[in-house]
Amino acid sequence: MSMKRIVRVSLEHPTSAVCVAGVETLVDIYGSVPEGTEMFEVYGTPGVDVYISPSVERGRERADARRWHFDTGLEIIVVMNSPSNDLNDSHVQISYHSSHEPLPLAYAVLYLTCVDIALDCDLNCEGRQNRSFVDKRQWVWGPSGYGAILLVNCDKDDANCYNQDNCDQHVHCLQDLEDMSVMVLRTQGPAALFDDHRLILHTSSYDAKWARVFHTCGPEDSCEAYRHVLGQNKVSYEVPHFHGDEERFFVEGLSFPDASFTGLVSFHVTLLDDSNEDFSESPIFTDTVVFRVAPWIMTPSTLPPLEVYVCRVRNNTCFVDAVAELARKAGCKLTICPQNENRNDRWIQDEMELGYVQAPHKTFPVVFDSPRNGELQDFPYKRILGPDFGYVTREPQDSSVSGLDSFGNLEVSPPVVANGKEYPLGRILIGGNLPGSSGRRVTQVVRDFLHAQRVQPPVELFVDWLAVGHVDEFLSFVPAPDGKGFRMLLASPDACFKLFQEKQKWGHGRALLFKGVVGDKQISTVSINQVLSNANLISYNKFVQSCIDWNREVLKRELGLTEQDIIDIPQLFKIERRKAVAFFPDLVNMLVLGKHLGIPKPFGPIIDGCCCLEEKVRSLLEPLGLHCTFIDDFTPYHMLHGEVHCGTNVRRQPFSFKWWNMVP
């Protein structure tokens, strides 16, 4: 792990040196040579391997094989593989010879003390294909890769603390240590060596910003024993003399990968020689380990649900009851944010996105708090952050937040293969404007954060044609038993007009939409005939269809989808302030809980006692083994330009696939 150290020998007096087990030491014999020297011999005591390297081309040979011609191009290499029991208990002897003299011209002796020093951590090799050689200075992606992993310690294990665990320089409870990675310093050799040698644990000032190291200086069952020794404003730490072979350090991540941080953090231990009072101390050996900070990972709607979140507000009691019943059927925990906490802000999907972080030793969920900062802004930090539930947010420095920064505009696909590349954790989908246009986009700090995680490379879709501007207004994913294991649902005006034309053809043109809607505001019904004769509505939905078709092609290309992977869900839009909103409750904006779907009740035309829109959706989704429940969200959500998905949120099981096995 270090450059070869050069040790010069002297004829006047014996020389001593420290070498590190398994590390090559070069012996320089040319500085003090008897006159007339033509050849030399070199021998090592047991446990000392000595090699001669005549040239780069010839490689090296064992030194004790023969007498060597004296040549300034030769390298003498010494290797010891076992630590010494005492100081200077091994040596190398060099004898200088002339062809004119029967006896050696002189001898030089190099006394050696071997110490074994290693800075180790879990390099995450279990289950990987090639474990024969691991370079701790590297971090390698993929199934045959290796490297240590660090979690951002962004949860709050101590209920008595207000801040996250990594916000200060203390360990407040022992459970906090479970979120940290262990780094072990192992040292074997004579204890007397450290009377005039020091071990320094260190990092760069850049890396110190991203991680913090604790060292126990007392009983490990006491929080007070853990001292902050490295990271932030501390770049070096002299390891005290210790009894035993190893010292444990606990490392926590302070920040996720981002535009200014690749996610890699290096720590080093250096052995310094302080034995000469006349000179400054010199480095003998450095060992290095590299950690990668685990990324924040999103979960697609096709993963099994664990917990459903919904807000209780003034007028949504029936909606909450319906969501609760759906969660019960799906076997999910239900968490209701009360009105005194949400202050009538019902858009819990927009406020946050629930993901997770993972290392070999620990996995826990992490909520990503959006920069929208509505009345729900305190809920993720005050109510979700807690033991083994982390928190992260990104806020722009200026006031550049738009409606696109709400997290209904942040989705992720199931695992896909596109253009020959595997995306085993899917790809993030965010909405923006058309390339080259000046419309709305997700704020830069959020985009930077999402791209920096690397394991779910984002795809930017076109949503600026929508009034709200969220990807969940025109797409969703549901599990499927065949094909790629899912279907992508796309809102389709064409499919809706086709359905209504069929119904009109069969004599149902007078069937009414919005019949039976109950609410504070009177909603006028409209017939199929009126819809199909509304030239402005038809023209505008042709424009909407063209926008969705543009996204369709992007999604097919970037997610590797075919038409067989896509289901068109009938949907119409109308224009408000030059942007699109749903004409009737947006059917793709659904809550997916395994095989149970909570779909906005569309209040479509009733034909033969059934809503023809509901009937059509059932015919498309129930053959996949899915169960459709239509939830009335008209007054509390649809009238406010949102639907079921906008008003709920879901924590899901993590992927079974481990992120470090992928190749970004």
C-alpha positions in Angstrom: 0.0 0.0 0.0 3.1 2.2 0.1 6.0 3.3 -2.1 9.1 1.1 -1.6 11.3 2.5 1.2 15.0 2.9 0.7 17.5 2.0 3.5 21.2 2.8 3.2 23.8 0.6 4.9 27.1 1.7 6.2 30.5 0.0 6.7 31.4 2.2 9.7 28.6 1.0 12.0 25.6 -1.3 11.9 22.4 0.1 10.6 18.9 -0.6 11.8 15.6 -0.2 10.0 11.9 -0.9 10.5 10.1 -2.8 7.8 6.4 -3.6 7.4 5.3 -7.2 6.9 4.7 -8.0 3.3 6.1 -4.6 2.1 9.3 -4.5 0.0 12.3 -2.5 1.4 15.1 -1.5 -1.0 18.7 -1.8 0.5 21.2 0.7 -0.9 24.7 -0.7 -0.7 26.4 1.8 -3.0 26.9 4.7 -0.7 29.8 3.1 1.3 31.8 0.5 -0.8 35.3 -0.8 -0.1 37.9 0.1 -2.7 38.4 -2.8 -5.2 34.9 -4.3 -4.7 34.0 -6.5 -7.7 31.3 -8.7 -6.3 29.1 -9.0 -3.2 27.1 -11.6 -1.4 24.0 -11.0 0.7 22.2 -13.2 3.3 19.3 -12.8 5.6 18.5 -14.5 8.8 15.5 -16.9 8.9 12.3 -15.0 8.1 14.1 -12.5 5.9 13.7 -13.0 2.2 16.3 -11.2 0.1 16.0 -10.8 -3.7 18.2 -9.3 -6.4 16.7 -7.5 -9.3 19.4 -7.2 -12.1 17.0 -5.4 -14.4 13.3 -4.8 -15.1 13.5 -7.2 -18.0 15.0 -10.1 -16.1 12.8 -9.8 -13.0 14.2 -10.7 -9.6 16.0 -13.8 -8.2 16.7 -15.0 -4.7 19.9 -13.3 -3.4 21.4 -16.4 -1.7 21.7 -18.3 -5.0 25.1 -17.0 -5.9 27.8 -14.3 -5.7 26.8 -11.1 -7.6 28.9 -8.9 -9.8 28.9 -5.4 -8.4 26.7 -3.3 -10.7 25.1 0.0 -9.8 22.0 -1.1 -11.7 21.2 -3.9 -9.2 18.4 -3.6 -6.7 18.5 -5.5 -3.4 15.0 -6.1 -2.1 14.2 -7.3 1.4 10.8 -8.7 2.5 9.7 -9.9 5.9 6.3 -11.5 6.3 6.0 -12.0 10.0 6.3 -9.3 12.8 9.3 -9.3 15.1 9.2 -10.4 18.7 11.9 -8.0 19.7 13.7 -4.9 18.3 16.4 -5.7 15.8 15.9 -9.5 16.1 16.6 -10.1 12.4 19.3 -8.9 10.0 20.7 -8.8 6.6 24.5 -9.2 6.1 26.3 -8.0 2.9 29.9 -9.1 2.2 32.1 -7.3 -0.4 34.6 -9.3 -2.5 37.5 -8.9 -4.8 38.8 -11.5 -7.2 42.3 -10.7 -5.9 41.5 -11.4 -2.2 40.4 -14.8 -0.7 38.5 -13.2 2.1 35.7 -10.5 2.1 37.0 -6.9 1.9 34.3 -5.8 4.4 30.9 -6.6 5.9 27.8 -4.4 6.4 24.9 -5.4 8.6 21.4 -4.1 8.5 19.3 -5.0 11.6 15.6 -5.3 11.0 12.5 -4.9 13.1 9.3 -6.0 11.4 5.9 -4.6 12.3 2.6 -5.6 10.8 0.3 -2.6 10.3 -3.1 -2.8 8.5 -6.1 -0.4 8.3 -9.0 -2.7 7.5 -12.7 -2.5 7.0 -15.5 -4.7 5.5 -14.6 -4.7 1.8 -17.9 -6.3 0.9 -16.4 -9.2 -0.9 -19.0 -11.8 0.2 -20.7 -13.4 -2.7 -18.4 -11.7 -5.2 -16.7 -13.7 -7.9 -13.0 -12.7 -7.4 -11.7 -12.4 -3.9 -8.1 -13.4 -4.5 -6.8 -9.8 -4.6 -8.4 -6.7 -3.2 -6.8 -3.3 -3.4 -8.2 -1.3 -0.5 -7.2 1.9 -2.2 -9.7 1.3 -5.0 -13.5 1.1 -5.0 -14.8 -1.2 -7.8 -18.4 -1.5 -8.9 -20.1 -4.7 -10.1 -20.5 -8.4 -9.1 -16.7 -8.9 -9.1 -16.0 -5.6 -7.5 -15.2 -4.7 -3.9 -15.0 -1.7 -1.5 -16.1 -0.5 1.9 -19.5 1.2 2.2 -20.5 4.0 4.5 -24.0 5.0 5.5 -25.0 8.6 5.9 -26.0 8.6 9.6 -29.1 10.7 8.9 -31.6 9.1 11.3 -32.2 10.0 14.9 -31.7 7.1 17.3 -32.0 9.1 20.5 -35.6 10.3 21.0 -34.3 13.0 23.3 -32.3 14.7 20.6 -33.9 17.1 18.1 -31.2 16.8 15.4 -30.1 13.9 13.2 -27.3 11.7 14.6 -24.6 13.1 12.3 -25.3 16.7 13.1 -22.9 16.8 16.1 -19.7 15.3 17.3 -21.2 13.0 19.9 -22.6 9.5 20.2 -25.8 9.9 22.1 -26.9 6.3 22.3 -25.2 2.9 21.5 -27.8 2.2 18.8 -26.2 5.0 16.8 -23.1 2.8 16.3 -25.1 0.3 14.3 -25.5 2.9 11.5 -21.7 3.3 11.3 -19.0 1.3 9.6 -16.2 -0.2 11.5 -12.6 0.5 10.6 -10.0 -1.6 12.4 -6.3 -0.7 12.9 -4.3 -3.9 13.4 -0.7 -3.7 14.7 1.7 -6.5 15.6 5.3 -6.1 16.6 7.5 -5.1 19.6 5.8 -2.7 21.9 9.1 -0.9 22.4 9.1 0.2 18.8 6.4 2.8 19.6 8.7 4.5 22.0 10.1 6.4 19.1 7.6 5.7 16.4 4.1 7.1 16.0 0.9 6.0 14.2 -1.1 8.8 12.6 -4.6 8.3 11.3 -5.4 11.0 8.8 -7.5 12.1 5.8 -7.5 15.1 3.5 -9.3 18.3 4.3 -11.6 17.6 1.4 -12.6 14.1 2.6 -12.9 15.4 6.1 -16.0 17.3 5.1 -18.0 14.1 4.2 -17.3 11.7 7.1 -16.6 11.6 10.8 -14.6 9.0 12.8 -15.1 8.1 16.5 -12.6 6.2 18.6 -13.5 4.5 21.8 -11.3 5.5 24.8 -13.0 3.5 27.5 -15.7 0.8 27.9 -17.5 0.2 24.6 -20.9 0.1 26.4 -20.6 3.8 27.4 -21.5 6.6 25.0 -19.1 8.9 26.7 -16.2 6.6 25.7 -16.6 7.5 22.0 -14.5 10.5 21.0 -14.6 12.3 17.7 -11.1 12.0 16.4 -11.3 12.6 12.6 -13.5 14.4 10.1 -14.9 17.9 9.7 -12.2 20.2 11.3 -9.9 17.3 12.3 -7.6 15.9 9.6 -5.2 13.8 11.7 -5.2 11.8 14.9 -2.3 10.3 16.8 -3.3 6.8 17.8 -2.4 6.3 21.4 -0.2 3.4 22.6 -2.6 0.5 23.1 -2.5 -3.0 24.5 -3.6 -5.7 22.2 -3.5 -6.2 18.4 -6.3 -3.9 17.2 -8.2 -0.7 17.7 -11.7 -0.1 16.4 -12.9 3.1 14.9 -16.5 3.9 13.9 -17.2 5.9 10.8 -20.3 7.8 9.9 -21.2 9.5 6.6 -22.2 13.2 6.8 -23.5 13.8 3.3 -24.9 12.0 0.3 -23.1 12.1 -3.0 -23.8 15.4 -4.8 -22.5 17.7 -7.4 -19.4 18.6 -5.4 -18.9 15.1 -3.8 -18.3 11.8 -5.7 -19.2 9.7 -2.7 -15.7 8.4 -2.1 -13.8 9.0 1.2 -10.3 7.8 1.9 -8.6 7.3 5.3 -5.0 6.6 5.9 -2.7 5.3 8.7 1.0 6.3 8.5 3.9 5.0 10.6 6.3 7.8 11.4 9.9 7.3 12.5 10.7 9.8 15.3 13.9 8.1 16.5 16.4 10.7 15.3 16.5 13.8 17.5 18.4 15.7 14.9 15.9 15.3 12.1 12.2 15.7 11.7 10.2 12.5 11.7 10.0 10.5 8.5 7.2 8.3 7.1 7.9 4.6 6.9 4.6 3.2 5.6 1.0 4.2 4.8 -2.0 2.0 4.5 -5.2 3.3 3.0 -8.9 2.3 2.8 -11.6 3.9 0.6 -15.3 4.1 1.5 -18.1 4.8 -0.8 -21.1 6.6 0.7 -24.2 4.6 0.0 -26.7 6.4 -2.3 -30.3 7.3 -1.6 -32.4 4.8 -3.5 -36.0 5.2 -4.6 -38.6 2.4 -4.7 -41.0 1.9 -7.6 -44.7 1.3 -7.2 -44.2 -2.3 -8.2 -42.3 -3.2 -4.9 -44.3 -4.5 -2.0 -45.8 -1.8 0.2 -45.1 -1.6 3.9 -46.7 1.6 5.1 -49.2 4.1 3.6 -49.4 7.8 4.6 -52.4 10.0 4.2 -53.5 13.4 5.6 -56.8 13.9 7.4 -58.2 17.3 6.4 -61.5 19.1 6.7 -63.4 17.4 3.9 -61.7 14.0 3.2 -63.1 11.6 5.9 -64.5 9.2 3.3 -61.3 9.3 1.3 -59.2 8.5 4.4 -61.5 5.6 5.2 -61.2 4.2 1.7 -57.4 4.4 1.8 -57.4 2.8 5.2 -59.5 -0.1 3.9 -57.2 -0.5 0.9 -54.2 -0.6 3.2 -55.9 -3.2 5.3 -56.5 -5.4 2.2 -52.9 -5.0 1.2 -51.6 -5.8 4.7 -50.0 -2.4 5.1 -49.5 -0.2 8.1 -51.4 3.1 7.9 -50.1 6.4 9.2 -52.5 9.4 9.2 -51.2 12.9 9.5 -53.7 14.8 11.6 -55.1 18.2 10.6 -53.4 20.1 13.4 -50.1 19.0 11.9 -50.8 19.3 8.2 -52.8 22.5 8.5 -55.1 21.4 5.7 -52.2 20.6 3.3 -53.3 17.3 1.9 -50.6 16.8 -0.8 -48.4 14.4 1.1 -47.0 12.9 -2.1 -45.7 16.3 -3.1 -44.1 16.9 0.2 -41.7 13.9 0.3 -40.3 10.8 -1.4 -39.6 7.7 0.6 -36.5 5.7 -0.3 -33.7 3.9 1.6 -30.0 3.5 2.1 -28.2 0.2 2.4 -24.8 -1.3 3.4 -23.9 -4.9 4.1 -24.5 -4.4 7.8 -27.6 -2.2 7.8 -30.5 -1.0 5.7 -33.0 1.7 6.7 -35.5 4.0 5.1 -34.7 7.7 4.4 -37.3 10.3 3.5 -36.3 12.9 0.9 -38.1 16.2 1.9 -39.0 18.3 -1.1 -38.2 22.0 -1.3 -41.9 22.8 -1.9 -42.3 23.8 1.8 -46.1 23.9 2.1 -48.0 23.6 5.4 -46.7 20.0 5.6 -43.1 21.1 5.6 -42.4 20.0 9.2 -44.0 16.6 8.9 -41.0 14.7 7.4 -38.5 16.0 9.9 -40.7 16.1 13.0 -42.8 13.0 12.5 -40.9 10.6 10.2 -37.3 11.2 11.2 -36.5 8.8 14.1 -34.7 5.6 15.0 -33.6 3.9 11.8 -35.6 6.3 9.7 -33.4 8.9 8.0 -34.0 12.3 6.5 -32.4 14.3 3.7 -33.4 17.5 1.9 -32.1 19.8 -0.8 -33.0 23.5 -0.8 -32.0 26.0 -3.5 -30.2 29.1 -2.3 -32.5 31.4 -4.3 -36.2 31.4 -4.7 -36.2 29.2 -7.8 -38.7 26.6 -6.5 -41.6 25.9 -8.8 -44.5 23.4 -8.8 -42.2 21.0 -10.6 -40.2 20.7 -7.3 -43.1 18.8 -5.6 -42.4 15.1 -5.6 -45.4 14.1 -7.5 -43.0 15.0 -10.2 -40.5 12.5 -9.0 -41.0 8.8 -9.8 -38.9 5.8 -10.6 -39.4 2.9 -13.0 -39.1 -0.8 -12.2 -35.8 -2.5 -13.2 -35.3 -2.3 -17.0 -32.7 -2.9 -19.7 -32.3 -0.2 -22.3 -29.9 0.1 -25.2 -27.9 -2.9 -24.0 -27.5 -1.5 -20.5 -29.0 -2.9 -17.3 -30.7 -0.7 -14.8 -31.4 -3.2 -12.0 -32.8 -0.5 -9.7 -34.8 1.3 -12.4 -34.4 4.8 -13.6 -35.7 8.0 -11.9 -38.3 10.0 -13.9 -38.6 13.7 -13.4 -40.6 16.3 -15.4 -39.3 19.3 -17.1 -39.6 21.2 -20.3 -38.6 20.4 -23.9 -34.9 20.6 -24.8 -33.9 24.1 -25.6 -37.1 25.7 -24.2 -37.3 28.1 -21.3 -40.1 26.5 -19.4 -40.2 25.1 -15.9 -37.6 22.6 -14.6 -36.9 20.8 -11.4 -34.5 23.0 -9.4 -30.8 22.5 -10.0 -29.9 21.3 -6.5 -32.5 18.5 -6.6 -31.4 17.4 -10.1 -27.8 17.4 -9.0 -28.6 15.3 -6.0 -30.5 12.7 -8.1 -27.8 12.4 -10.7 -25.1 12.1 -8.1 -26.6 8.9 -6.6 -25.7 7.2 -9.9 -27.6 3.9 -9.4 -30.9 5.2 -10.9 -29.9 7.5 -13.7 -32.7 10.1 -14.2 -34.7 10.6 -17.3 -36.3 14.0 -17.8 -39.8 14.0 -19.4 -41.8 16.9 -20.8 -44.5 18.1 -18.3 -44.5 21.8 -18.8 -47.8 21.5 -20.8 -49.5 20.5 -17.5 -50.8 23.1 -15.1 -49.5 21.3 -12.1 -46.6 19.8 -14.0 -46.0 16.3 -12.5 -45.1 13.1 -14.1 -47.7 11.2 -12.0 -50.5 13.1 -14.0 -49.9 10.9 -17.1 -48.0 7.8 -16.1 -47.8 5.1 -13.4 -46.5 1.5 -13.1 -48.3 -1.6 -11.9 -47.0 -5.1 -11.3 -47.6 -7.8 -13.9 -47.1 -11.6 -13.8 -45.5 -11.8 -17.2 -43.2 -9.9 -19.6 -40.9 -7.5 -17.8 -42.9 -8.0 -14.6 -44.8 -4.7 -14.9 -46.8 -2.5 -17.2 -46.5 1.2 -17.7 -49.9 3.0 -17.7 -50.2 6.1 -19.8 -53.1 8.6 -19.9 -54.6 8.5 -23.4 -57.1 11.0 -24.8 -57.2 8.9 -28.0 -58.3 5.8 -26.0 -61.0 7.9 -24.3 -62.4 9.3 -27.5 -62.4 5.8 -29.0 -64.3 4.5 -26.0 -66.9 7.3 -26.1 -67.3 6.9 -29.9 -68.0 3.2 -29.4 -70.6 4.0 -26.7 -72.2 6.6 -28.9 -72.3 4.2 -31.8 -74.3 1.7 -29.7 -76.8 4.4 -28.7 -75.4 5.6 -25.4 -74.6 9.2 -26.5 -76.8 10.7 -23.9 -75.1 8.9 -21.0 -73.7 11.5 -18.5 -70.4 12.1 -16.9 -70.2 13.5 -13.4 -73.6 12.1 -12.4 -73.6 11.4 -8.7 -70.8 13.7 -7.7 -71.4 14.9 -4.2 -69.8 18.1 -2.9 -70.1 21.7 -1.8 -69.9 22.9 -5.4 -72.5 21.9 -8.0 -70.9 20.0 -10.9 -72.7 20.2 -14.2 -73.2 16.8 -15.9 -72.1 16.4 -19.6 -73.1 13.7 -22.0 -71.0 11.7 -24.4 -72.6 13.5 -27.3 -71.6 16.8 -25.8 -68.0 15.7 -25.3 -67.7 14.4 -28.9 -69.2 17.6 -30.3 -66.9 19.9 -28.4 -64.5 21.0 -31.1 -62.3 22.9 -28.6 -62.0 20.0 -26.3 -61.2 17.6 -29.1 -58.6 19.9 -30.5 -56.9 20.5 -27.2 -56.7 16.8 -26.4 -55.0 16.2 -29.7 -52.3 18.6 -28.5 -52.2 16.7 -25.1 -51.9 13.4 -26.9 -49.0 14.7 -28.9 -47.3 15.7 -25.6 -47.9 12.3 -24.1 -46.7 10.6 -27.3 -43.5 12.6 -27.2 -42.9 11.2 -23.6 -44.0 7.7 -24.8 -41.1 7.6 -27.3 -38.6 8.9 -24.7 -39.8 6.3 -22.2 -39.6 3.5 -24.8 -36.1 4.5 -25.7 -34.7 5.2 -22.2 -36.5 2.3 -20.5 -36.2 -0.2 -23.3 -40.0 -0.6 -23.5 -42.2 -2.0 -26.3 -45.8 -1.3 -27.1 -46.6 -4.6 -25.3 -45.3 -3.1 -22.1 -47.7 -0.1 -22.2 -51.4 0.1 -21.4 -53.3 3.2 -22.6 -55.8 4.4 -20.0 -58.7 6.5 -21.2 -58.3 10.1 -20.0 -59.3 13.6 -21.1 -57.8 16.9 -20.2 -59.1 20.5 -20.4 -57.3 23.8 -20.6 -56.9 26.2 -17.7 -54.7 29.3 -18.0 -53.1 27.8 -21.1 -52.1 24.6 -19.3 -53.7 21.1 -19.0 -55.7 19.7 -16.1 -57.7 16.5 -15.9 -61.2 16.8 -17.3 -62.5 14.0 -15.1 -60.5 12.4 -12.2 -57.1 11.3 -13.5 -57.2 7.5 -13.7 -53.5 6.9 -13.9 -52.9 8.9 -10.7 -53.5 5.8 -8.6 -52.3 4.3 -5.3 -50.5 0.9 -6.1 -50.4 -1.5 -3.1 -49.2 -4.8 -4.5 -52.2 -6.2 -6.4 -54.5 -3.7 -4.9 -55.1 -0.5 -6.8 -56.8 2.6 -5.4 -57.9 4.4 -8.6 -59.7 7.8 -8.7 -63.4 7.3 -9.3 -63.9 8.9 -12.7 -67.7 9.5 -12.5 -67.9 8.5 -16.1 -71.0 7.7 -18.2 -73.2 5.1 -16.6 -74.2 2.4 -19.2 -76.2 -0.6 -18.2 -75.7 0.3 -14.6 -71.9 0.5 -14.8 -69.4 3.4 -15.3 -68.0 2.7 -18.8 -64.6 4.2 -17.8 -64.3 2.0 -14.7 -65.4 -1.0 -16.8 -62.7 -0.3 -19.4 -60.0 0.1 -16.8 -61.0 -3.2 -15.1 -60.9 -4.9 -18.5 -57.3 -3.7 -19.0 -55.9 -4.3 -15.5 -57.8 -7.2 -13.9 -56.4 -9.8 -16.4 -53.0 -9.0 -14.8 -54.3 -10.2 -11.4 -54.9 -6.7 -10.1 -57.8 -5.7 -8.0 -59.3 -2.3 -8.9 -60.9 -0.1 -6.1 -62.3 3.2 -7.3 -62.0 5.9 -4.6 -64.1 9.0 -4.7 -61.6 11.9 -4.5 -63.6 14.3 -6.6 -64.3 17.1 -4.1 -61.3 16.9 -1.7 -58.6 16.3 -4.4 -59.8 16.4 -8.1 -61.3 19.8 -7.7 -58.0 21.0 -6.4 -56.1 19.5 -9.4 -54.9 16.4 -7.6 -55.9 12.8 -7.2 -55.4 9.6 -5.1 -51.7 9.3 -5.7 -51.1 13.0 -4.9 -52.9 12.6 -1.6 -51.0 9.5 -0.4 -47.5 8.2 0.0 -46.0 4.7 0.4 -43.0 3.3 2.1 -42.0 0.1 0.3 -39.7 -2.9 0.7 -36.1 -2.2 -0.6 -34.9 -4.0 -3.7 -33.5 -7.5 -3.2 -30.8 -6.5 -5.6 -27.8 -4.9 -3.8 -26.8 -1.6 -5.4 -23.1 -2.2 -5.2 -23.4 -5.2 -7.6 -24.4 -2.9 -10.5 -22.1 -1.1 -12.9 -23.3 2.5 -13.4 
